[in-house]
Amino acid sequence: MLNDERKNRILEALNQKGRVLSQELVNDLKVSEDTIRRDLKDLAEAGLLKRVHGGALPVGKVTFQFSKREKESPAEKNTIARRAASFVKDRQVIFIDGGTTTAQVAAHLKPDLQATFITNCLPTAVRLSELPRLDVRVIGGHVTPDLLLTFGPQTIKEISSIQADLCLISMECLDLQYGATVSNYDDSLVKQAMIERSAESYVLAEGQKFNRVSPYKVADIEAIGTIVTDSSVDEKHLEAFRKSGASILIA
């Protein structure tokens, strides 16, 4: 088993059980105690879990209401959303997820655009529905009251039955070693499914989200398509990401 795969298995077990025990990981993953100890140390240093005697616990997760998150870095989000809107063409089928940056895309679409948007985000669906020629579809599932998103098996099933032309995805964190990550496990599954079922994918992320890590991995950097960010991103981060093969556009 590869190193990254093993660490992802540890994080999945942590999400499902609420804690992991070192000896159970040794038995389940069929590796040595030293290997598990190193893995837990690496994940703790990346801020993905909290080490305790005999195992690890989740890092305390803080979630914010959609309206509060939307007020963070509004200028950067607006700039990125405007650039993202330019990628959408008539008669396309587009996945758009539940980020507060993707929610602003609707304001920058052509008024006469004729396309189909599929989303798991209720506020985004409302904004898109104001454009008369758009076909807006909301993916079913369990609605989370704080995030105003649909999640769960039904959500993934519906996404998996669609082949989209492109997807527009918000991302919380981007890191060369740990990839594109988010703080909500169910959200990571939705983003994975949308990327897998789209011919093209664009990841929208402000400059401050580079070289940061959240608990749940969506994909490796080279597998997420094109990253659209703003001019605030550090030039040394851009250079490192581009050397790794990442495609990056500055809005």
N, C-alpha and C positions, 0 to 999 in steps of 0.2 A: 504494500500500500504506500502511495506517495505521501510525502510529508504534508502537503497542503490538504490532500484528501483526508488524512488522519485528523488534522486539526479541525476541519469542517465537521467531521463525525463527532468530535468532542463537543463542538458548539451546538450541534443538533441535539445531542443527548442532554446537554445543559438546558436547552430551551424546553425540551419535552418533560424532563424530570424535576427541574428547578435546582438541581445540584448534581455533581458527578463525584464519584469516589475513585481514587487512583487505582485501587486494586481491581475494581470492576472494569475500568478502562484497559488495564493490562490484560485481563481475561478476554474482554470483548474484541479488542483490536489485535490481540496476539503479538504484543511487543513487550519490551522490558520495562521495568520500573523506571530506569534511568531515562528511557525515551519519553515516557509519559511525563516525568518530572520536567524534562526540557520543554516539552510541548506546552505544558501548563505555564511554565515560566515565560515562554515567548508570548503566549496569548495574554497573560496578565500584563506584561510590559507594553503590549499593544492596546491595552485598555478594554479587552474583550471579555475578561472575566476577573474574578477576585479569588486569589489562592487562599485556601484555609488548610488547616491540618487534615491530611488524609484525602484532599480533593480540591474542589473549587465551587464557587457560587456565582450566580449571574451578577454583572455590574448593574447597579440600580438604574432602571430605565425611566427617563423623564419624557412624557409626551405632552404636547401643547395643542390647544385648540387650533383649528385651521385658521381662524381669523387672526390669532396672535402670531402664528408662524408666517403669515403672509406679510406682516409688517416688518419682518427682518430683511434688511438689504433690499428695499423696494426698487431702487434705481437699477441695481445690477440685475435683478430678476426681470424687470421690464425690458432692459436692453437685450438680454438673452432670449426672452420670449418673442421679441420682435424678429430677431434673426431666425428663430425656429419656425415662425409662421411662414417665412419665405420659402421653406422647403416643401410646403403642402401644395399639391396641384389638383386641378379639377378631376373629379371622378375617381379619386383615390380612396382607399380604405385605410384609416389611421387609428392606431391605438394611442391613447393619451392617458397617462396614469394620474395618480392623485397628489402630485406635488404642488406646492404653491407657486412654483415658477411655471410649470406647464399650465396651471389655471389661468395665467395671464395671456396665453397664446391667443385665446379667442378675440381679445381686443385688437389684435394686429392682423387678423385674417381679412382677405378681400370680402367686401360686403356681398358680392355676387358669387362667392365660391360655392361650388356644388361638389360636395364630398360627403363621405360617411365617417363619422367619428365614433369610436367605441371606447368607453371609459368606465372605470370603477369609482369615479369621484363625483359625488353629487353636486358640489358647487361648480365644478367644471362643466358638467352636463347642462346646468341651468344657463351658464354664460354662453355656451355654444348654441343653445336652442334659440337665442335671440337673433341668430343669423338665419333668415327664412329659407335658404336653399340647402341648408345642411340637414343631413339625416343623422340624428344623434341617438345613440343607443347606450343604455346603462347596463353594465354586466351585473348579474344577480349575485347574491351571497349575503353574508351577515354584515349588517351596517355597524361600524364602530362610531359611537356618538362623539368622541373627541376628534377623530380624524376625518369623519364624514366619508369614509371609504367602504367599499364592499370587499370582503375577504372570504376565504374558505374554499372547500372542495368544489362547490358549484361555480365559483368565480374562475377557478383554474380550468374546470371542464369547459366552460363557455369560451374562454380564450383559446383553448386548444383546438376548438372546432373552426377557428377562423384563420384565414391566411391574409394578413394585412400587407399593404404596400410599404408602410413605414410605421415606426412608433416613436413617440416623444416621451422620454422618461426623465423624471427628476431624480437626482442622486444626492444622498447626504454626504458621502465621503468617497474620496478617490486616493488610492495608495498603490504604488508600484508593486509592493510585496503582497499586500492583502487584497488588492483589486478594488472593485466598486462594491461598497457596503452600505447597509442601512441599519437602523436601530430596531425595526419591527420585523419579526420572522415572517409573518404572513405577507407583508409588503414585499419582502425579498422574493417570495415565490411568484407573486403577481408580476413583478418586473422581469424575472427570469422567463416566465411564460410569454410575455409580450415580445421580448427580444427574440425568442426562439421562433415565434410565429410571424415575424416581420421580415420583409425583404431587405429593408434598411432600418437602422436604428440610430437615434440621436439622443445623447445623454446631456441633460441640461444641468449645469452646476456652476455656482459662483466661484470666484477665485479662492475664497477662504476655505473651500471644501477639499482642496488638494492637500495631500500628505496628512490626511486624517483617516481614522478607522472607526467603524461601528461594528457591532457584533455579528451581523448576518451578511454573508457574501452573496452578491447577485451574480457576478461574473469576473473573470480576469479582465484587466484593462484592455488587452488587445482583442477581447471578444465582445465589447459593448458597442462597437460601431464608432461613430464620431462624437467627440466631446465638444459641446458648445459652452464656452465660458466667457467671462468679461475681462477687461484689461487690467483688473486688479491682481490677477494671478502673478505670482513671482516668476520672473523670467527663468530662473534656475530650475524651477519645477517644470516649466514648459519644456525646456531643453531635455531634462531627464525623461519625461514622459514620451516625447517624440523619438528619442533615441531607442526607447523600448518598443517602438512600433505603433504608438497611439496616434490616432488622427484627431487633431485639435483645431477648432475654429474659434477665433476671437470675435465676439459680436460687436 
